[in-house]
Amino acid sequence: MENDRRGSLIFHLVDVGIDTGEIIYRRDFDFPESCRYPCHYEEHQLSEYRKHIHDVFPTVLSHHFWSQRSSESQLSRVSTYFPRLYTPVNGWISWHWTATEIQRFVLAFSYPYPGAMCLLNNSSTVVRIFDLDVSQELAPHHPFKNGLIFHIDKQRRYWLCLGDSTIVISQDHLKSERKLRVGDRLVTPPDKLFDSIAERPSFDPNGYVPPS
């Protein structure tokens, strides 16, 4: 969501806290521009682990390491924590955001996840979006028109109003039980938006735990 391409792989000792043990190996890297969807980030992260795991095992298996304990304490003053998200709960799009903010949000809930969500007009039909482009063509638009489909081109792309920009969504990256037409509007009711930011999803070994 933040468009931050910095990545790290960290191996640390396990202690009584959560991810608080001393660091024994760390390598920082940047995710390449080819990473667009969460599945791409996951694949690249795993490739970095595969690349460096051969450096880690000889370190932790050596007698010298355990006798000298050459590790690094984690700095609690700069530690951050962001709770897990669950797409069916947290993946609702706010059409009051900027086009760029919506694009980053959509990509964060994209493949392999079920896609960022909104509703079609005043119906209960859920529309799932996996990717979109931001364009300045035919913009700006009054914010009253945000989410309105004003054109469908020959490349099977939906053109939507979004403030100072235009959002362009390929039909290949959108799922809906009903066919979308020019003049339709993608909306998200206030209660969906409230729940999406108010609920902190909980999980157990079997998966998501609905609030009691």
N, C-alpha and C positions, 0 to 999 in steps of 0.2 A: 504493500500500500504506500510506503514511503519512497518508493523508487530508489532504495538503498541497495547497491549491489555488492556491498562488503560482506564477505563470508569468513568463517573461521572453523577450523576443526580442532577440538580440544579433548585431550584425554586427561582425566584427573582421578585422584584417589577417592574412594567412596568413604564418607564419614556419616555422622548422625544427621546432618542437614540435607537439604535438597540442592544438589549441584554446588556444594560449598567446599568440597575437598581440594587439596593442593593440586596444582596443575603440574603434570609431568611432561607434557608435550603439547605444543601449540603451533599452528601454522595459519597465517591469514592469507586470504586470496580474494579476488574479485570475480563475481559471476559474470560471464561474458554476455554481450548484447544478444546473443542467440537464445538466451534463457528468457522466455516470455511467460510461460504458464508455470504453475506450481510443480507439475511433473518434470519440467525441464530443470528447475532448481534442485529438486530432489535427486535427479539423475546426476547432475554435476557434483552435488555434495557427496554422493556415494563414490563417484569417481575419484574425488580428492581423498576420501578415506582409504580407498583401495591403493592409491598411489603412495600414501604415507604410512600405512599400517606396518609395512616391512621395516620402517625405522623405529616404530614404537615397540614392537615385540622384543627385539634384541635388548632394548633399554630396560624394560621392566623385568625381563628374565635374567638379567645379569646380577651376580652377587654384589658387584660394586655399587649398583644403584641402591639396593636395599641397605647396604652398610653405610653409605654416605647420604642417602635420601636427598638427592639433588632435585628438589621440587620448588615450585613457586606458589606463594600464597595468593589466593584470589582477593581482589580489592573490593570490599563490600560497598564502599562509597560510590562506586561507579556501576554497581550491578543494577540490572533492570529485569523486569518480569512482565510479560504480557500473557494473560490467560488464553487458553485454547479457544478456538472458535468452532462453531458447528453450523454448517451452511444453512440447513433448514430453519435455524433460529436467527443467526446473525447476518445472513446473506441478502438482506433487503436493501435495494437501491434507494437513495434519497435523490429526488430530481431537483433538489435545491442546491446540490453540490455543483461545482464547475465540471465542465466536460472532462478535463484531465483527471479530476478527483474521481469521477465515475469510472473512467477507463481503468485507473489503478485498482479501484475496488473490484470491478468486474474481473480483471486478470487475477486478483488474489483468490477469487473463488472459482477459478476456471479449472480446466482439466488437471487432475483426475476427479475433481469435486463436481457436485451437481449443478454449479453455475449460480451467479448472482440472480436475484429474483425481483419481479414486480408483477403487477396485475394488468390485465387488458381492459381498458375503459372502466366501467363500473361493475364489471363481472367478477366472478371468482376464478377466472382462468389465469393460471400462473404462467408467466413468460420467463424463461431462463435464458440468460445471455452469458456467453463464454468469451467473447472477444468483440472489440469494436475499434474503430479509428476515429480520430478527432480531426475535423476539417474546418477551415475558415470560409469555405465556399458557401455562398448564399446566406451568410451570417452578417450581422448579428440578428438575434431574435428577441422579442419581448419575453420576459420570464413567464408570463401567463401561458405561453405556448410550449413550455418545457415538456418534453416527452411526446410531443405530437409528431406522428409520421406524416410528412408533407410530400414525400416522393418515394417511389420504388423504381429503380433503374433497371436496365436490361441485364445487368450483371447480378440480378437478384439481391440487391442491397437495399436496406431500409434507411432513409434519411430522416433524422429526427432533429427537432429544434432543441437547443440547449444554450440559452443565453447568448454569450458572445461567440459561440461556436456552433458547429453542426456535428452531430454524432452519426456515423455511418456504420451499419451493422449488416454483415453478410448473413443471408439466410442459413448458411452452413454453420454459423456460430450462434444460432438462436433456436430455441425449442418452444413450441406453443401447441396446445391441443386445438386451437382455433386458428384459422388463416388470418394473417394480419393484412389490413388494407390501408390505403391512403385515407387519412382522416381519423384513424384510430389513435388512441393515446395510451402510452405506458405510464402507469401511476403506481404509487405505493401509499396505502392508507396510513394515517398517523399512528394507529395502534400497532401496525406491523413495525414501523420505524422505532416506536418506543420500546417494544419488546426486544427488538434486535440489539439495542444498546443497553437495556436494563438487565437482561438475563445473562448471567455468567454460567455457561453450560457446565454440567458435571458429568463425569464419566466413571464407569467401573470396568472390570475386566470384560464385561459383555457389551460395552459401548456406552452410548448416550443414556443418561438417567433423566427422565422428564421431571420437572419440579413438582413437588408434592402439594 
